[in-house]
Amino acid sequence: MLRLDGVVKQFGAKRAVDGISLGVPSGQFVGVIGQSGSGKSTLLRMINRLGDPTGGVIRFGDVDVTALKGRALRQWRARCAMIFQQFNLAGRLDVLTNVLMGRAFHAPAWRAVLKLWTDEEKAMGLSALESLDIARLAGQRADTLSGGQQQRVAIARALIQEPEIILADEPIASLDPRNTQVVMDALQHINRHFGITVICNLHSLDLARKYCDRLVGLAAGRLVFDGAPAALTDHVARDLYGLESADVIGPASAPGFVPGAQPGLALAGS
C-alpha cells in the first residue's frame, strides 16, 4: 500500500500541498480532481520524488520513500512510473528506442547510454507497443506521431519499467476526444490486466467517474473529498470546483449557489 502521512509542500509562504494523509491499496485506479492550482501535480511529483516534501512522510509498504537517495531513489522511480502531460519523448529517436529508455534502470549504465538493448528487451518493448496497438510505429520518429500516439508511446515506456504504480499527470489534457478515450482505455487496461495501481490527475469529472474506482478531491492543497465516484454528486463537485465548475460539469442550476463555498463536501475521514 502507498501511504501519505501529513504530507506538506511549501513554496515560500504558500502551501501547495497542506497536510495530506491518504492510503492507496495496490491495484486501485484513483482519480485526483480539483481546480487548477489545487496541488494535484505537486502531489504526484512528490510521490515520484521529482519534488521533495517540506513535511510529512510517504511510504510504500515498509519503504520510507521520503528518505530515499541515490540508487534507492532511482529504483523507486522505476517502481513508480510517471506519465506527463507533454509526453517527454525524444522526438528525433524512433518509437521503440523511446520505449526502451524505460529499461534504463534495469540495464548497466554504459549500455543504456549507448542504447545497446538486448533482444529480450526489444521484445518487451514491442510487446508493450502491441498491447497499445501501435507496434506498427516502432521504427517511426516520435516527433512524427499524433499527440494520442505519443502519449501511448509514453505509456508503453512506463509499462516496461515493470512498475507497481503509474502516476499520470493530466495525461489527456492536450488530446482530442477520440485520443482521450484511447489513452484512458489504455490506462484502465493496464490497471485491470496487470493489477498496476494507477493514480491519475484529471480535470474532466465525466472521465473521472467513468474510469476511476475512487476519487480524491483537492482544494487549496487540502484533501476535501475521498470516496467512490457515485458519491461525488454535482452539488459536491460545484463546491469543490467553485468558479471552474461550469467547465467540468456545466453551469450550476441551483439558485443561490456561491462558487467556492465549502458546505456539502464529503470530508476525508468523515
Secondary structure, DSSP 8 states (H G I E B T S, - for coil): -EEEEEEEEEETTEEEEEEEEEEE-TT-EEEEEESTTSSHHHHHHHHHTSS--SEEEEEETTEEGGG--HHHHHHHHHHEEEE-TT----TTSBHHHHHHGGGGGGS-HHHHHHT---HHHHHHHHHHHHHTT-GGGTTSBGGGS-HHHHHHHHHHHHHTT--SEEEEESTTTT--HHHHHHHHHHHHHHHHHH--EEEEE-S-HHHHHHH-SEEEEEETTEEEEEE-GGG--HHHHHHHHGGGHHHHH-S--STT--TT--TT---TT-
